């Protein structure tokens, strides 16, 4: 039997990772993207938060010069 997912715990870890800057002073764009996607699931549906984190992910990716193909605009 599959293990039950702890979505609240996942959210906590994603928030911590999304808002924590690395050595270069940049936030974790991949955690921001994952958190944005989490807020689009039925269990955690929050369109405003999803949009906020997806935009932050794209902005961070652009600022870093990375090619984060999942969060571009």
C-alpha positions as a printed NumPy array, in Angstrom:
array([[  0.   ,   0.   ,   0.   ],
       [  1.445,   3.418,  -0.946],
       [  2.52 ,   5.756,   1.804],
       [  0.133,   8.631,   2.528],
       [  1.387,  11.96 ,   1.237],
       [  1.815,  14.731,   3.791],
       [  0.951,  17.752,   1.672],
       [  1.12 ,  20.156,   4.606],
       [  4.669,  19.057,   5.358],
       [  5.614,  19.352,   1.682],
       [  4.203,  22.878,   1.662],
       [  6.304,  23.799,   4.714],
       [  9.5  ,  22.543,   3.081],
       [  8.74 ,  24.255,  -0.231],
       [  7.991,  27.584,   1.495],
       [ 11.244,  27.384,   3.439],
       [ 13.247,  26.527,   0.313],
       [ 11.435,  29.07 ,  -1.881],
       [ 12.118,  31.959,   0.478],
       [ 15.681,  31.057,   1.462],
       [ 18.417,  32.819,  -0.489],
       [ 21.484,  30.945,  -1.69 ],
       [ 25.098,  32.173,  -1.481],
       [ 24.509,  34.533,  -4.415],
       [ 21.491,  36.173,  -2.781],
       [ 18.995,  34.497,  -5.12 ],
       [ 15.924,  32.55 ,  -4.07 ],
       [ 15.322,  28.949,  -5.14 ],
       [ 13.371,  29.245,  -8.404],
       [ 12.691,  25.49 ,  -8.551],
       [ 11.122,  25.444,  -5.082],
       [  9.083,  28.511,  -6.043],
       [  7.86 ,  26.742,  -9.162],
       [  7.004,  23.573,  -7.229],
       [  5.148,  25.583,  -4.618],
       [  3.21 ,  27.408,  -7.337],
       [  2.2  ,  24.055,  -8.81 ],
       [  1.236,  22.761,  -5.343],
       [ -1.164,  25.691,  -4.948],
       [ -2.886,  24.612,  -8.165],
       [ -3.775,  21.168,  -6.782],
       [ -7.271,  20.499,  -5.394],
       [ -5.835,  19.897,  -1.902],
       [ -4.156,  23.319,  -1.669],
       [ -5.962,  25.383,  -4.288],
       [ -5.005,  29.038,  -3.954],
       [ -4.767,  30.783,  -7.316],
       [ -3.293,  33.989,  -5.895],
       [ -0.456,  32.178,  -4.109],
       [  0.138,  29.974,  -7.149],
       [  0.446,  33.005,  -9.385],
       [  2.743,  34.762,  -6.904],
       [  5.182,  31.84 ,  -6.687],
       [  5.128,  31.06 , -10.404],
       [  5.907,  34.689, -11.241],
       [  8.679,  34.785,  -8.645],
       [ 10.133,  31.607, -10.133],
       [ 10.15 ,  33.077, -13.627],
       [ 11.618,  36.372, -12.402],
       [ 14.321,  34.564, -10.434],
       [ 15.153,  32.374, -13.411],
       [ 15.479,  35.419, -15.65 ],
       [ 17.626,  37.269, -13.083],
       [ 19.943,  34.273, -12.716],
       [ 20.36 ,  33.862, -16.447],
       [ 18.969,  30.336, -16.121],
       [ 16.728,  28.76 , -18.675],
       [ 13.939,  27.552, -16.407],
       [ 11.67 ,  26.449, -19.222],
       [  8.824,  25.67 , -16.853],
       [  8.337,  29.193, -15.506],
       [  8.86 ,  31.67 , -18.295],
       [  6.777,  34.544, -19.448]])
